[in-house]
Amino acid sequence: MALTNYNPKIVILPYSMTGNTRAVADLIRDLSGDYAAEIHPNPDPKTVPDLIRSTDILMIGTYSWGNGEIPEGFSPILDAVKSHAEPGLITGVFGTGDSFYPAFCGAVDRLAEDLHDTCFVAERLKIELMPQPSDIDRCRTFIHTLTSHLAIATPTQGGIRS
Ligand SMILES: Cc1cc2nc3c(=O)[nH]c(=O)nc-3n(C[C@H](O)[C@H](O)[C@H](O)COP(=O)(O)O)c2cc1C
């Protein structure tokens, strides 16, 4: 009975320069229904350990830079996640990019590959620039894919992560 009123928590960490990736994070949060979704935009890496320790699902996103690269300023955030995430943390990777560039949302793939040994990267989501109404269903699918993994997780103190 103790878990009846427990709303699984989603922590969303968008790294954004001009607002597109932040807008995706806002949309995901708005579509997260009963989940307790909170956004920490461009987080201070020092805050990351506490943020990820307290969550059931991590969603982490960035824009792409250079030739589909992870922006330099995002690296300390990523390092903090890699150093402190529990193995098996249910994680979704998202980002925005511009298909004008050959490596469209290349940072999303780099990020997913980088986190692969640390977290359980369950899904990737790539959005063209500012999210449009046509992206809503894709965001819903992203959320659903991640939350569906909670159903098979085991209850633990402070969360229901296995
Ligand atoms: C100098 C520069 C390089 C970029 N390189 C890429 C790239 O390689 N791949 C891509 O998909 N988008 C690239 N972009 C587009 C940005 O990733 C895109 O505008 C993104 O939505 C910005 O996100 P933000 O508004 O959250 O900062 C580049 C943009 C700039 C200005």
The ligand as a MOL file (V3000), in Angstrom:
LIG
                    3D

  0  0  0     0  0            999 V3000
M  V30 BEGIN CTAB
M  V30 COUNTS 31 33 0 0 0
M  V30 BEGIN ATOM
M  V30 1 C 28.0330 26.6590 -35.4040 0
M  V30 2 C 26.8620 25.6900 -35.3450 0
M  V30 3 C 27.0800 24.3520 -35.5870 0
M  V30 4 C 26.0330 23.4460 -35.5630 0
M  V30 5 N 26.2560 22.1140 -35.8560 0
M  V30 6 C 25.2160 21.2470 -35.9090 0
M  V30 7 C 25.4310 19.8760 -36.2550 0
M  V30 8 O 26.5330 19.4200 -36.5170 0
M  V30 9 N 24.3390 19.0520 -36.2870 0
M  V30 10 C 23.0780 19.5020 -36.0210 0
M  V30 11 O 22.1460 18.7160 -36.0830 0
M  V30 12 N 22.8500 20.7960 -35.6880 0
M  V30 13 C 23.8900 21.6700 -35.6230 0
M  V30 14 N 23.6590 22.9790 -35.2780 0
M  V30 15 C 22.2750 23.4190 -35.0070 0
M  V30 16 C 21.9270 23.4540 -33.4980 0
M  V30 17 O 22.2180 22.2220 -32.8770 0
M  V30 18 C 20.4260 23.7200 -33.3830 0
M  V30 19 O 20.1690 25.0540 -33.7920 0
M  V30 20 C 19.8820 23.4690 -31.9970 0
M  V30 21 O 18.4810 23.3800 -32.0480 0
M  V30 22 C 20.2620 24.5590 -30.9930 0
M  V30 23 O 19.7330 24.1530 -29.7490 0
M  V30 24 P 19.4410 25.1670 -28.5530 0
M  V30 25 O 18.4090 26.1680 -29.0480 0
M  V30 26 O 18.8890 24.2940 -27.4860 0
M  V30 27 O 20.7190 25.8210 -28.1820 0
M  V30 28 C 24.7120 23.8950 -35.2830 0
M  V30 29 C 24.5030 25.2520 -35.0110 0
M  V30 30 C 25.5490 26.1420 -35.0420 0
M  V30 31 C 25.2820 27.6090 -34.7760 0
M  V30 END ATOM
M  V30 BEGIN BOND
M  V30 1 1 1 2
M  V30 2 1 2 3
M  V30 3 2 2 30
M  V30 4 2 3 4
M  V30 5 1 4 5
M  V30 6 1 4 28
M  V30 7 2 5 6
M  V30 8 1 6 7
M  V30 9 1 6 13
M  V30 10 2 7 8
M  V30 11 1 7 9
M  V30 12 1 9 10
M  V30 13 2 10 11
M  V30 14 1 10 12
M  V30 15 2 12 13
M  V30 16 1 13 14
M  V30 17 1 14 15
M  V30 18 1 14 28
M  V30 19 1 15 16
M  V30 20 1 16 17
M  V30 21 1 16 18
M  V30 22 1 18 19
M  V30 23 1 18 20
M  V30 24 1 20 21
M  V30 25 1 20 22
M  V30 26 1 22 23
M  V30 27 1 23 24
M  V30 28 2 24 25
M  V30 29 1 24 26
M  V30 30 1 24 27
M  V30 31 2 28 29
M  V30 32 1 29 30
M  V30 33 1 30 31
M  V30 END BOND
M  V30 END CTAB
M  END
